[in-house]
Amino acid sequence: MSFDYSEGWVAYSILTLRLAMGWVLFQGGIVKVLDPSWTAAGFLLNGVPEGNPLGGFWAMLANQYIGVIDPLNAWGLTLTGLALMLGAAVRWSAFWGAVMMLFYWAAALTGGPMQGLPVAHGWVVDDHLVYALLLFGLGAWGAGRILGVDAFLERTEFVQNNRWLRYVLG
């Protein structure tokens, strides 16, 4: 692939997107990790919009699995954000970050397919869906190779001998 413009600027823009998205996720998670009273139950039981087609699912998670959901949410955001900022296992982290964002998007639904899937902050496309798409792009671009730990790791003999790791790194 070749670009008609400076590849350096493309790399810096991808690096900036990776750092910004990493900070958003890290900040969203670390405040939850450091607050012993935080729980997702309040949102799952009271914050999901009325008419959400998955309302029963969110209530079930809050009532039966909150002991699993809380650490997955808090630590998932924190570690995904940290990995993105460091450029470590970016493809793996971006994938799971996008999965989290799709869950958040689904929790914001206010109607079903016949109502056009409106969400709390937009019509079909909201910030969570944009974040999921950005995370997908960061993974696809191999953004961890730009001033990231992945650039170093991919040159190691271990990764060279285990080429499948390049699907996690990058």
PyMOL commands that set and color helices and strands:
alter all, ss='L'
color gray80, all
select helices_A, chain A and resi 7-34+41-47+55-64+66-86+90-107+113-115+127-141+143-145+149-153+157-161+163-167
alter helices_A, ss='H'
color red, helices_A
select strands_A, chain A and resi 118-119+122-123
alter strands_A, ss='S'
color yellow, strands_A
deselect
rebuild
show_as cartoon
